[in-house]
């Protein structure tokens, strides 16, 4: 109990950032919050996007690796009898591989996709907060920068269906570790 209180006191800004990011995510993707387990962003709003292509990507990676025991970057399941190379396709193999344990638990793919997207926003916001705080030592500026980065118009514009452009969590963390590496020799 004492450790929890100390953790919350030392990391209150980060906890607030996580809470604000989750609330803003659900406000900006409304009405997704009511069908988080069965709908994809953009399908409820009749906006054009590639949501079902990314749904297929998650399914294909599991099917190729676990059922066919083949390379997921090659398929003859589209445009049969020709083999298609998916190297230049927006396959998102990291998310597909990370989703395998959850797919083996028979969780719905939309739930997995929406959870990964929410986690991308949260982890990206935390990464930008840490990066700006490393440079400025100002919690308010870091908090604002994290929200501005995470909910920037270009990301929100691509949110309904262009998932490959919204998975941005790694950008601030690469910046953070690069700056930390060169600032502390």
Helices and strands as residue ranges (DSSP letters): H 2-10, H 12-28, G 32-35, H 51-62, I 63-67, E 74-75, E 84-85, H 93-98, H 100-104, H 109-136, H 139-150, H 153-159, G 163-165, H 169-183
